[in-house]
């Protein structure tokens, strides 16, 4: 979000609830200083930082009474984030949509590694699309989960209807992690994705890939609905998503599936040893 868009969304959230809410800020954003100033001015209580060094902003935000959670893709970076003073980490596996880690460690492997490496709370992300996967993440050691892709297909999501319709028709294998030379990102396959693959075949340089990506391509795809030339970021779990629903119903479905799976684990003979 551009600064003025961020401020309007924060004001909208504040008008809708008196509960704390979080803002996610990728630290690679060029207007990061202005974005952070808006967060402080508007009294945001929780900030999720990602795609950058947590040392840069953590202590400044915490000095303003803000809780800081940093997104990591490896145990090594989780330890670094803990040393920077963050309150918790999001351990995001290879399955996740959007910007991702270069290590390609899956959530099933990553959560135990991070849990063993740090003392602060661990939030699992990447491939969390229902209550069963939420329970699995907690059994692996996570205290909570972060689900992104599932909420793209919600009525409240600001994603374009074209993108939402594409997401619920996504099949297994329709996403791919690419652009590691820049910032790794998981994309749905479309013409832009094929252009990237063609660039790799022609041994494109980092500078040529940057030129191909340009600016605002994610906005063009996900928020303006250009399914041909836009960047379409979504996780592997999109193959499980078949319905656009109100966010409240998605949360209720997560809870119901979580409790059903937990009850099954507690009572089914196959889980008795």
ABEGO torsion letter per residue (X at the ends): XBAAAAAAAAAAAAAABABBBBBBBBAABAAAAAAAAAAAAAGBABBBBBGEBAAAAAAAAAAAGBBBBBBBABAAAAAAAAAAGBABBBBBBAABBEBBBAAGBBAAAAAAAAAAABABBBBBBEGBABAAAAAAAAAAGBABBBBAAAAABBAABABBAAAAAAAAABBBGABBBBGAABBBBBBBBBAAAAAAAAAAAAGBBAAAAAAAAEBGAAAAAAAAGBAAABBBBBBAAAAABABBBBAAAAAAAAAAAAAAAAAAAAABAAABX
